[in-house]
Amino acid sequence: MSALSRSLVDLFVIHDERRAILLMALFAAGWFVVEDMLGRALTQPYNLLQIVWFRYLVHIALVALVFRREAFWKTGRRGYQLGRSALMLVMPASFAAAYYMAGGPSQIWVGFWCAPLMVLGFGWLMLGERPAALHWIATGAACLAAMIASGAKLPSDPMVLLGALGMAASFALYVVMTRSLRTERVGVNLFYTAVVPFVMLTPAIPFVWSTPTLWDGAVMAGIGGFGLVTLYLLDRAAAAAPVAVSAAAIPLLAALSAGAGWVTGSHWVGRRMLAASVGVLGILAALWWQSQGRGALARPNPG
């Protein structure tokens, strides 16, 4: 077999690094479905608290159904699990605060697309998984491309940027803490993910509740079900390899959103945005190619 043939065959070999990249890319694609497709399918406006609460109600019900034969509530790290779960409340709260101050999402993406780089930094600081130079470069380039693809604009109010960075930091911490829980059973991780946002939001629901139509109720249930699948993919991606390996796949969300907007005409997408979306795909392809037949590139900190 020639060297070229061996290289082509190697492209289809799935080892831990590639599994992590693939799963994180699928997570980003699932996030796109939840936010851009199902979120836009709602026919009436609903309070964000209601949507988030309904999502986690469905999430918990499905976890109880799928993992009913397991003691999915039992863990020796309950405090840590609940702390990680609280981040799933901090993230939408930060987004909502920034959104209402900015009057739209474009100013939020500048801050949020720092999240993949934060994943690398938190992974190094908290887990001792020192990213390789390649991953700093690839993730930084993917973040910049995501900002362009999402049409991000610098916010005029620094509080908007602060809220967006809070959203980014809470998401990045969630990813890294999920990596540190890779020895826990997946049903336990998925159950505790939903506990804090569901419990904390429940007292407010009678004050914001608007009875959904049959269609919108089905869409909200779909957000909960598909959201559970995406969080499962994230859990498995974090377990497969150090988070620095796959962080550059998260900006695929921006590329898919821009591509869908261009195809459907649902929102304006310029040439620079399309070029940046292609750039995200190119970065992922380069990471996939570079990782063939190699060991983990995110090295534990020897100190």
Salt bridges, closest charged atoms under 4 A:
ASP16 OD1 - ARG19 NH1 2.76
GLU70 OE1 - ARG185 NH1 3.45
GLU129 OE2 - ARG179 NH2 3.03
ASP235 OD1 - ARG236 NH2 2.55
